[in-house]
Amino acid sequence: MTKADLMAFMPLIILAGGSVVVLLAGAVRPGGWLYELALAFVAAALVWTIALPATAAMPGLAVTPFSRFFAVFLDGTGLVALLLASGYNKRRGIVGEEYPATLLFALAGMGAACAASDLLMLFLGLEAFTFAFYILVAVERDSVRGGEAGLKYLLNGTLSAAILAMGIALVYCSRGTLKLAELALQAAPPEPLFLAGVCLVLVGLAFKLSWVPAHLWTPDVYQGAPAPVTALLSTASKGASVAALLLVLPLAAVWRGGHDILWGLALATLVCGNMAALVQSSIKRLLAWSSVAQMGYVALAFVALPAGGARAALFYIVAYAAAGLASFGAVAVLADGTDRDAIEQYRGLGYRNPLAGAALAVALFSLAGIPPAAGFMAKFAVFSAALRAGETALAVVGVLSALVAVFFYLRVVVALYMRPADGMEAAVRPLSISEGVALAIPTAAILFLGLYPSPLLDLLIRISR
């Protein structure tokens, strides 16, 4: 490895090394500035990626414009998640170096998955961050619901890992290589063994993306995990999984069955996610089912891949990440001893805590696809790609699903601003500076991308070619 290669891979090295340093710092000085130290490592990786763009390759990994885009995306979400967690964890008694160190390890795993150049490194990256989330979901030791969520995520995740590994093994048995570039360029007609492997890989990734029918873990895990963990799990991990799927889909480019499988997954995910969200009284479960539905729009973009679907999927995941961070961030900052989980507990909070209420409302408008939020432009990009690809029926289902979703998103906004609080409601705790910044960043991103999406769309055209 040359010095230039080392410089290109330095953001991953910073995150992985930072995870070890935070663990050691916690052992030397328990409770001392660990979140600030973790923030410094994530910020350093982010600045390095932006300030020193470079390309490099080594066995299993390749730094490309595509991987650098996702590095910036992941580090940005990691920064917001750490800002949210620093105060939340202190209030909930989640102490120790495990949380910030594991979060850094998760970011390193997601970065490795996005930079993978062969299926083995892709698998290792995916399972590295999934393993980290097994710990983060159940990090609140005294929470019965958190322990249940951790166990459910572990059981489903290990099954997903086994399916993914089996699929990779079948692909290797069929083609004799794990390199993604070689697999995509092989002109041999897809034989049954290869197609079986590709299908198993798609099933494994469907779990990461909460696509129906591999979605049932999502509401229980999102509800049971600490809100800052859910904010990162619902955004960064979804982004890394979208990147992994974009790396894998060229393997099935010549197989019509791949299109049909994605079509069915998109249809089932759109309908199931939005219908289930209609009947939720818990805001975290509502946002969980909303996450399932939002990933249905990403699946719709993948169906339209030849007609600009990759660009639409990437724009959608960025817009969704901003909304997810803002919504779960608002839930996190409004929590004291316990999370405000019932929608009725948010009555009047838009006036009693204006910043958190505004962030949550803007995020919900974006998820519903109401202009001028980024979600409107994201849905427009997805539907445009679907119509260009001739997927009119699926686009109509997507539009109808979006109309249904407006009801349950606005139900929360109505509770925030149009229903008075009960007379016995306790005073709302004022937000700290870190919490205010953590909410302001994704909220500003939602409005900026909704009003001025061109710079990001132009960038996505260049990196998705």
Secondary structure, 3 states (H helix, E strand, C coil): CCHHHHHHCHHHHHHHHHHHHHHHHHHHCCCCCHHHHHHHHHHHHHHHHHHCCCCEEECCEEECHHHHHHHHHHHHHHHHHHHHHHHHHHHHCCCCCHHHHHHHHHHHHHHHHHCECEHHHHHHHHHHHHHHHHHHHCCCCCCHHHHHHHHHHHHHHHHHHHHHHHHHHHHHHHHCCCEHHHHHHCCCCCCHHHHHHHHHHHHHHHHHCCCCCCCCHHHHHHHHCCHHHHHHHCCHHHHHHHHHHHHHHHHHCCCHHHHHHHHHHHHHHHHHHHHHHCCCCEHHHHHHHHHHHHHHHHHHHHHCHHHCHHHHHHHHHHHHHHHHHHHHHHHHHCCCCCCCCEHHHHCCHHHHCHHHHHHHHHHHHHHHCCCCCHHHHHHHHHHHHHHHCCCHHHHHHHHHHHHHHHHHHHHHHHHHHCCCCCCCCCCCCCCCHHHHHHHHHHHHHHHHHHHCCHHHHHHHHHHCC
